Each structure stands twice: as structure tokens, then as C-alpha cells.
């Protein structure tokens, strides 16, 4: 856990039934390790700006671990996709356990056997956003584990029924954890705003450049 900003400790919060925000879950050392790992992965699997089936182009750049993702499906041709390292699987299990301690509705299964087989790494440059969407390409109902690094953002979390209200807006900082599963597994969610230039100063020392926002989401795609 990182030190609370200006002595103000942010407490874990339930965003919906089975959806939890755990602030400052990653230590600075863990964040540095993850940022370096993302840079290494990106050197092997170049981030891409994805063209959606409707013709629109996502403003974030993305690459995959474990399984290649194209909009609305996972591709079994994974020759150029780096594997998910075992240490990241262990981190995802710890994250699920931390979230389930706040809201047991996050997962029906034991966090010790949670085994994500795909991770999406989203890179948010200046002005990048993510529209409200459901993570529905997976053939498993296991929770999604989301780790935030770099710039802060507004994370919008809604309901499984539709994109409109009611939804909750929460500020995610570098090191924050969000896990959603159970009744909220199919909830609409997105990032309407990234607060550029808010990454911790040490992030630039790690990467040699401003990181923007880096988001790693782990999920199990096969039943």
C-alpha cells in the first residue's frame, strides 16, 4: 500500500454489487516493476490503435498478453502475443482476494484458483478516452481485475442494463485496483476523462518519458 496523499487515506468502496475499488493497492515498487514490464512487452508486441467493426477507431492504443484480442472476439492465433507471466497471475489472485474481502459478491469461486488467460494493456495518451462498454467477449463469467498506473482518470461504472444513468464516477490514481464480477460482471464502464500530467513524478524516471495512463485488465476468456 502506498502512503495516503497529504495524510488523507482513501478507503475501499463498492461501486456496484460485486464491484470494488481499492485505492493505493499497488506499492510504488510494484508500480515501477509493472511499468517496466509494460515497456518490455510493448517492445515485443507493438501497441495498436484498434479499428472497431463499425469503422470507428479507439483513441487508446492496446496490446494483449496471453491471447490476442480483436473487437468482440479473442483470436487463437497467438504467435506474437507475450504470455501472461505467473507472477501476474499471482497478483491477479491477490487482487481478487482483496476485493472479495470488501464485497464477497465479487466472485463465487476461490480466488486461489482464479487463472486469467488474457490481459489487455491499454495506453492512454493525451486526450484519449474509453466509451462506455461491456466486457462481454469472454466465455467465462469470472471477474475482471483492473490495475491503474500513471495519470489519474475518471472511471465511470454503470449497470448491466444500459449505458445511461445511474452510474458512479470515481477518480482512479496510479496504483489503484478495480475488480468487478458477480452481479456487476456485465456492467457498462468506461473512462470519459484522463487527467493529463498527474502521474507520479517518479514514473518519468522509470520510463524516461511521461507514461500517460496505463491500464492492465486481466480476465479469463475460456469457460
C-alpha positions in Angstrom: 0.0 0.0 0.0 1.3 3.5 -0.8 1.3 6.3 1.7 -2.0 8.3 1.7 -1.8 11.6 -0.2 -1.4 14.6 2.1 -2.4 12.3 5.0 -5.9 11.6 3.5 -6.5 7.9 3.3 -8.8 6.8 0.6 -11.0 3.9 1.7 -12.1 0.9 -0.5 -15.5 1.5 -2.0 -18.2 -0.7 -3.5 -19.2 0.6 -7.0 -22.0 -1.8 -7.5 -22.9 -5.3 -6.3 -19.7 -7.3 -6.9 -17.6 -4.3 -8.0 -14.9 -2.9 -5.7 -12.4 0.0 -5.9 -9.3 -0.5 -3.7 -7.2 2.7 -3.7 -3.4 2.6 -3.4 -3.4 -1.2 -3.7 0.0 -1.3 -5.5 3.1 -0.1 -3.8 5.5 2.3 -5.6 7.9 -0.6 -6.1 5.2 -2.8 -7.6 4.1 0.1 -9.9 7.7 0.6 -11.1 8.0 -3.1 -11.8 4.7 -3.2 -13.8 5.6 -0.1 -15.8 9.0 -1.6 -16.8 7.2 -4.9 -17.7 4.7 -3.0 -19.9 7.6 -1.3 -21.7 9.3 -4.7 -22.3 6.0 -6.2 -23.6 5.3 -3.3 -25.9 8.7 -3.7 -27.5 7.7 -7.2 -28.5 4.0 -6.7 -29.3 3.6 -3.1 -30.6 0.6 -1.3 -29.3 -2.1 -0.6 -31.9 -5.0 1.7 -32.4 -7.9 -0.6 -32.9 -10.5 0.0 -35.7 -13.9 -1.1 -34.5 -16.2 -3.2 -36.7 -18.4 -0.1 -37.2 -15.4 1.8 -38.6 -14.6 4.0 -35.6 -11.1 4.0 -34.2 -10.3 3.7 -30.5 -8.3 6.6 -29.1 -6.3 4.3 -26.8 -3.5 2.1 -28.0 -3.7 -1.6 -27.0 -1.8 -4.8 -26.9 -2.5 -8.2 -25.4 -0.9 -10.8 -23.2 -1.9 -14.5 -23.3 -4.5 -14.3 -26.1 -4.8 -11.8 -29.0 -8.0 -9.7 -28.8 -9.8 -8.1 -31.7 -13.1 -6.3 -31.1 -15.8 -8.7 -30.0 -13.6 -11.9 -30.0 -10.4 -13.5 -28.9 -8.1 -15.0 -31.6 -6.4 -18.3 -31.1 -3.5 -17.3 -33.4 -1.3 -16.0 -30.5 2.2 -16.5 -32.0 3.2 -12.8 -31.4 1.4 -12.4 -28.1 3.6 -12.5 -25.0 2.4 -15.0 -22.4 0.9 -13.9 -19.0 3.8 -14.4 -16.5 3.0 -16.5 -13.5 3.8 -13.5 -11.2 1.0 -11.5 -12.8 -1.5 -14.4 -12.3 -0.5 -14.4 -8.7 -1.0 -10.7 -8.5 -4.5 -11.1 -10.0 -5.4 -13.7 -7.4 -4.2 -11.4 -4.6 -6.3 -8.6 -6.1 -9.4 -10.7 -6.3 -8.9 -11.7 -2.7 -8.5 -8.1 -1.6 -11.7 -7.1 -3.5 -13.7 -10.1 -2.1 -12.8 -9.0 1.4 -14.6 -5.8 0.7 -17.6 -7.4 -1.1 -17.9 -11.2 -1.3 -20.2 -10.9 -4.3 -17.2 -10.2 -6.5 -16.6 -13.9 -7.1 -18.3 -17.3 -6.3 -15.1 -19.2 -6.7 -12.0 -19.2 -4.5 -9.5 -16.5 -5.5 -6.7 -19.1 -5.2 -7.8 -20.9 -8.4 -8.6 -17.7 -10.4 -6.5 -18.1 -13.5 -6.8 -15.3 -16.1 -5.6 -16.4 -19.6 -5.7 -12.9 -21.2 -4.7 -9.4 -20.3 -5.3 -6.2 -22.2 -2.9 -3.3 -21.7 -4.5 0.0 -22.7 -2.3 3.1 -23.2 -4.0 6.5 -22.9 -2.2 9.3 -24.5 -3.3 13.0 -24.3 -7.0 13.3 -24.9 -7.6 9.5 -25.1 -10.9 8.2 -23.6 -12.8 4.9 -23.5 -16.5 4.9 -24.2 -19.0 3.0 -22.0 -18.9 -0.6 -22.9 -19.4 -4.1 -21.6 -16.6 -6.7 -21.3 -18.7 -9.4 -23.0 -16.2 -11.2 -25.3 -15.2 -13.7 -22.7 -16.8 -17.2 -22.5 -16.3 -17.1 -18.7 -18.1 -15.2 -16.0 -15.0 -14.8 -13.8 -14.3 -11.3 -12.6 -12.2 -8.7 -14.4 -9.2 -7.4 -12.5 -8.1 -3.9 -13.5 -4.8 -2.1 -12.4 -4.2 1.6 -13.0 -0.7 3.2 -13.5 0.4 6.7 -14.4 -2.1 9.5 -14.9 -5.3 9.7 -12.9 -8.6 9.3 -14.7 -12.4 9.5 -14.2 -13.7 5.9 -14.2 -17.4 5.6 -14.9 -19.2 2.5 -13.7 -22.8 1.8 -14.5 -25.2 -1.1 -14.5 -25.5 -4.2 -16.8 -28.8 -2.9 -18.2 -27.8 0.1 -20.3 -25.2 2.9 -20.9 -27.2 5.6 -19.2 -27.7 6.6 -15.6 -27.4 5.5 -12.8 -23.6 5.3 -12.9 -20.8 6.2 -10.4 -17.8 8.3 -11.3 -14.7 7.6 -9.3 -11.2 9.0 -9.7 -8.6 6.3 -10.2 -5.0 7.1 -9.3 -1.8 5.3 -10.1 -1.7 2.1 -8.0 -5.5 1.7 -7.7 -7.3 -1.6 -8.2 -10.8 -2.2 -9.5 -12.4 -5.6 -9.6 -15.8 -6.3 -11.0 -17.7 -9.6 -11.1 -20.8 -11.3 -9.8 -23.9 -9.3 -10.5 -21.8 -6.4 -11.9 -19.7 -8.6 -14.3 -21.5 -7.2 -17.3 -21.8 -3.6 -16.1 -21.2 -0.8 -18.6 -18.0 1.1 -17.7 -15.6 3.5 -19.4 -13.1 6.3 -19.0 -14.6 9.7 -20.0 -11.6 11.7 -18.9 -7.9 11.2 -18.2 -6.2 14.0 -16.2 -3.1 14.5 -18.2 0.2 15.2 -16.3 -1.0 13.8 -13.0 1.3 10.7 -12.9 3.7 10.5 -10.0 7.0 12.2 -10.9 8.9 9.0 -10.5 7.1 7.5 -13.4 9.1 9.6 -15.8 12.3 8.4 -14.2 11.2 4.8 -14.7 10.3 5.1 -18.4 12.3 8.2 -19.4 9.1 9.8 -20.6 5.6 10.7 -19.3 3.6 7.5 -19.2 0.1 8.8 -19.8 -2.4 6.4 -18.3 -1.6 2.7 -18.4 -4.4 0.2 -17.6 -3.9 -3.5 -17.3 -7.1 -5.7 -17.2 -6.9 -9.4 -16.6 -9.7 -11.8 -17.5 -10.4 -15.5 -18.1 -11.7 -15.9 -21.7 -12.4 -19.7 -21.8 -15.1 -21.5 -19.9 
